[in-house]
C-alpha cells in the first residue's frame, strides 16, 4: 500500500457499492452536519434508499470497475454489510498517505467505524474509535449556512476533507472538518497540512478543488473565486476554472449534493480521468491540458452524494 497524491499511475483501488444504503434516523450530528439548512425535520427522509437507486448505482459502479480493470488496475470492494449509512464512498472515511491508512474521526455518529467494511484491504491503520459528544455540534448553524456545524470541542473530520499533493495536504474547514481535526492530522503525517477556509460549508473538498497533476488543479469558480483564496503553497499552480456543470438531477427527495458533484473526477493517471458522462464542457477544458476523459455514467451521484473521486479509495499509486 502506497499512495501520496491524487494523480500518480493507479495500481490498486477500493471502489464502493450501494448495497443497503441508508439515511439514518436523525440525531444531533446528522441534523447539524447534513441538514442544518432544512427547516422542517419531518421532511428529511430516513431508512433504506429505494431499490431502484441502489440497483442503478451498482450498475454504474460495475461499469466503472470494468473500465478500471481494463486499464490494468486491481479493484477491490467493501464487504456487503447491514450498515448504518453506506459503503458507497470509502473516500469519506479513510485517508491513505504513503504507507499509512488513517480512519478519520468522522463527525457523523452513524458513520463511526464505517471503514471496517474494507479494513482487510488496508495496512498500518490509525483508527479513532470515538463517540462524538454533543458539545461538538454548534446549534447556531441551524438555519444559517454561513455558520459551520462543528465547534473545536474535539478533533473531527471526514477523510474527504483532504486531498494530497505529495508533501502537501489541502484540508477544507467545513461542516465535516474542524481545525482541531487538521491539527490531529498534522500530528500523524510527515507532510504539511494547509487549511482552506471560508469557501464552502457543505462539506467535502473534492467538489471544490481537484489536483490533476503536480502544479495543475481544477477549481470550482462559485467557491474559489480567486487564486488568492488558496493557501500560499498552491497559489503558483496553474489552474482550470471548472465550467458550469451539466446538472444530472437526483432521485427526489434524496438531494445530497449540488450539481458541482459532477466535477468530482478521479485520476487513473495524470493524463486520464474518469468523468461523469454529461460533463462535455469540462472534458473539452481538460483536453487543452492533454488530459483525456473516460465519460462514464453515474446516475445517482447527487442522490447518494458522491461521484468518481468519492466512491474510490486509492491504495497504490506510482510516485509522480
Beta strands, then each sheet from edge to edge (+ up, - down):
strand 1: 10-15
strand 2: 22-23
strand 3: 47-48
strand 4: 74-77
strand 5: 94-97
strand 6: 100-103
strand 7: 125-127
strand 8: 162-165
strand 9: 168-172
strand 10: 192-196
strand 11: 209-213
strand 12: 216-219
strand 13: 238-241
strand 14: 266-269
strand 15: 272-276
strand 16: 292-296
strand 17: 312-317
sheet 1: 4+ 1+ 17-
sheet 2: 2+ 3-
sheet 3: 5+ 6- 7-
sheet 4: 8+ 9- 10-
sheet 5: 11+ 12- 13-
sheet 6: 14+ 15- 16-
end
